[in-house]
């Protein structure tokens, strides 16, 4: 996924991300290892910090970032100096390996890799949208061809 996303692709990504947050919010996931993460402070500034193994976080929000990737915002269960950790899907896979499996189950996909599951779901929805648009186009063409007044000008 690149910076030059089409509006439709961005909308699909935002839709998928919002569904994930809605369905998984309130579930806590344990940090695996000691990953570095971009953390967001109350004032809106960012810093890189190390998350500690065993800490619990929950999904709070998601958005499509400037690089054309979904960014997930996770809040720590225990109070920290920062408000959220923000991660792209690859970072989430590394720090929170159980989230990928939960998302796969949510959308009915196989696997546990969040990045792959997201790509599959986004591609599936884009395909459905493209087929719907193609069908609509064909129906419009048929309606015009079947109209006696078509081309009578």
ABEGO torsion letter per residue (X at the ends): XBABBBAAAAAAAAAAAAAAAAAABGBBBBBBEBBBBBBBBAAGBBBBBBBBBGBBBBBABBBBBAAGBBBBBBBBABBBABABBBBBAAAAAAABAAAAAAAAAAAGBBEABAAAAAAAAAAAAAAAAAAAAAAAAAAAAAAAAABAABGAX
